[in-house]
Amino acid sequence: MKKNILLLGLLLLGMGSCSLDYENTGAISPDNVWSNKIMIDGFLNDIYGRMNPEWPRNANNTDEGMNIPGQMSDFARGIYTVEGQGQKLDYGNIDKINFFLDKLDNEVTVLDETEKKQMKGQALFWRAWDYFGKVNTVGGVPLILHFQNIQDVPSLFVSRNSTSECFDQIVKDLDEAISYLPDSWGADDYGRIDKGAAMALKGRILLYYASPMFNPNNDATRWQTAYKANKDAVDFLKSVGKGLYEGKFEDIWYDEQNCEVIMVNQFYYPDHALDQKNIRPQPLSRDGADDNQAILSLLMAYPKIDGSKLELDVNRLSDPAYNEQFMTDFYTNRDPRFHATIFCPGTVYPTKEPLLNGGKRYWNTWKIVPIDGDIMYGSMIDDELNTNIGGGKSGYFQKKGVDINLTKATIDQAETDWIEIRFAEVLMNYGECANELGKTDEALDVLYQIRKRAGILSGTGHYGITATSQEDIREVYVNERFIEFAYEGRRWNDLRRWKRYDILNKMKHRSILYPVIKDNANIENFDWTSDMSDSAVRKMFRFDYIENLDRTETDFFNLNEKYMFYPIHKEVIDRNSKIEQNKEWGGTFDPLN
């Protein structure tokens, strides 16, 4: 059963065409809200509605993927300006949460103590969530913990708290929330923040605080604190029945309310549907498409089924025998997460419309097209569909979480829940901390559990992992998080907290492998229901290496480790003279204090 706990709040906010603002003059008065349990719950649900994260589409500017060519951001290309990257620090949600907390503490009498604490715990969670988002972006920010009197204008202008003070307050809020929240909610309240979600978020945040971006001197006490928080979260979650999902990896997003779900935003049509047009291929979408296309770095990150690394020598692709063998290794006997996460050319796209005009499957493989003495790459399906999806596209699309029930006409009606925190992340957060503290056996055991669940063969019991030193295990975590959480909005912040811009800079360009039909004459009688899992079909193709999908020399990764923290927008500083700019951007504020 799906139940959207936000719906009641949204309906309440729509009554009488008014909103639950602080000076409501519509059909609902502020005094009535705080004397009515349903209305108080509606106010809290509105906070969920404003803040609950949803499916990210941010693979662009990482080594996960790209959108259309030429869309690499200025930041990724090393073009840094306060105007271009400045952050405005919206306090609208903090203001609403503080207002709610102050009302609970000082005015609400219709709730019993347990009800009041549970509501307070949820609000504190969301305040910690919001503040961490800000601090992770710019460093320390002003800590506003009570509703501000907008009539007292001078009191509204406050200076930035240090980053350490902000982390202390965030953890304090979460500790208080953990003490108030229930172990779990009943079926009618599924999706609300519970104790396990708050413990998991605390572990995530402390992991960030211990990581190199915030902890350049590698203070071991931070790693110990993060280790304890994440281990406590893992142990608690296990005690209430949570754990790694035991079915197929791809079904984590379709077998709803399973044991891996820790924090979730539920989607269902028509009240709270998800629009998936952006991540679908252009011929199977409308009003926008082709985001989150995988690039070579992600395609190569997934190991073979035995856990060993898939190797590619692009210089040997000109050898037909090597090319043929590599194509076989690429498409077959891979880590099952590979085909569960990425739609590859020549495989089945997960939709109710897998066949196109005349029963033709969507085949975004490529053909060579001679132009003015040169060549370009065009999609084999171009001629069939009269669409322009030729060279410059990756052609490898996000498959993870795609609602298989959608058609081109219903792409805005997706019902795939977004799992913001799943047990695998909590487990890997714990394992990463264990490695940094020299707890090698614990760190490796986590990796074995993740790979075992993925479906990688055990082999000698190590699932293809040969690392034994702390440094090598650290690199395994870098890669394993890359593939386990691909398209889940983790990669960019992981690279930042690890201070690993070098991974992107080493790539330089966004590259790809095109499966190209060897003889264009074969297209006329091509079997559009065939599949690359068939060796006879693969023999009709070869891989061509495309070094630069963006096709311009100005589009390449050129990140500077100096700019781990973003600047404060000039508008904020002009409005409040007490706000200092980060020192890397010409100011005096040190985000590491």
Protein Blocks (a to p, Z undefined) as FASTA:
>chain_A
ZZdfklmmmmmmmggpiacdfkdcbfbdfklmmmcfklmmmmmmmmmmmmmccdddfkgo
pakbccdehiacfklnopacfklmocehiaklmmmmmmmmmmmmmmpmkbcfklmmmmmm
mmmmmmmmmmmmmmmmnopadddfbdcdfklmmlmpccdddfklmmmmmmmmmmmmmmmp
cfbdcfklgoiacfklmmmmmmmmmmmmmpmklmmnopaklmmmmmmmmmmmmmmmmmno
pacdfbdfklmmmmghiaklmbdcddddfklccdfklmpcfklgghiehiaiacfklmmm
pccfkopacdddfklmmpmklmmmmmmmmmgopafklmmmpccehiacddfklbcehhia
cdfbdcdddeehiacdddfklmmnopafbehiaoiacfehpafkbcfklmmmccbdcdfb
afklmmmmmmmmmmmnopamlmmmmmmmmmmmnopafknonnopabfbfklmmmmmmmmm
mmmmgonlpmmmmmmmnopmkmmmmnopacddddddfblklmmmpcfkbcfklmklmmmp
ccdddfblnopaklccdddfklmpccddfklmmmmmkbccdfklopabdfkZZ
